[in-house]
């Protein structure tokens, strides 16, 4: 699996060849699209969050001449409907949706590419359907373990104390002893004057911690995407990501025969490198790439280059 860290940038912008809405049941329909080479190697992009949705830039990690690139917005986010809905929205539901999409597109098996929560979902899908996976590219690894949830809510402020203070102090003093459940209550309130400020506070906390260097977004945050992200993340945190303790590690043996490249920022404050290192040590057929000058975001220069190089490296695998 040849790998050169000092590789190319993102591929040029491209438009979908096909897109649609897939009725997955339970009142949900998910948006999907495919780009690139219709006869190429299928590769599935899984966005983070949960709830972040896809963006056009996500198509550009893959050589469109080689790959048949499949992207989707998971339940309740992006262009999927109903928006910001946590009803019938669990990890098992999302895994089943991927299988429905694979069958719709008549894909026998595919590579799976996921970052942050997308890495969690990639692994959950992989251990549930190992025969449908060719290999994995994972970034900013998150495995839904107890310490990871506690880190995000209570310890991330070790490195970003100002952001953590703003996150906690958004809540009235009497609500600060139970941060998660009080955010969940506010985020799920029907009144936008209650759920939108909570969503902006939650998302601002995460965004402040996501890059090694400060990132100043000149535009106003989008209420739709902000609510989808915050409501969905809090929902999954509250339910321990709908997985039994150590579920992914306990089932990892089902995919250990498959290749995996793990890309991790050395200074990833959202998903600390210890999780990626643990996963790599548990997976002899994996390669861990630590990017020395990056945090969590897929679009930081070092992470971006490493991910493109990973997809290039996977070209050696052919049907």
Secondary structure, 3 states (H helix, E strand, C coil): CCCCCCCCCCCCCCCCCEEEEEEEECCEEEEEEEEECCCCEEEEEECCCCCCCCCHHHHHHCCCCCEEEEEECCCCCCCCECCCCCCCCCHHHHHHHHHHHHHHCCCCCEEEEEECHHHHHHHHHHHHCHHHEEEEEEECCCCCCHHHHHHHHHHHHHCCHHHHHHHHHCCCHHHCCCHHHHHHHHHCCCCHHHHHHHHHHHHHHHHHHCCCCCCCCCCCCCHHHHHHHHHHHHHHHHCHHHCCCCHHHHHHHHCCCCEEEEEEECCCCCCCHHHHHHHHHCCCCEEEEEECCCCCCCCCHHHHHHHHHHHHHHHHCCC
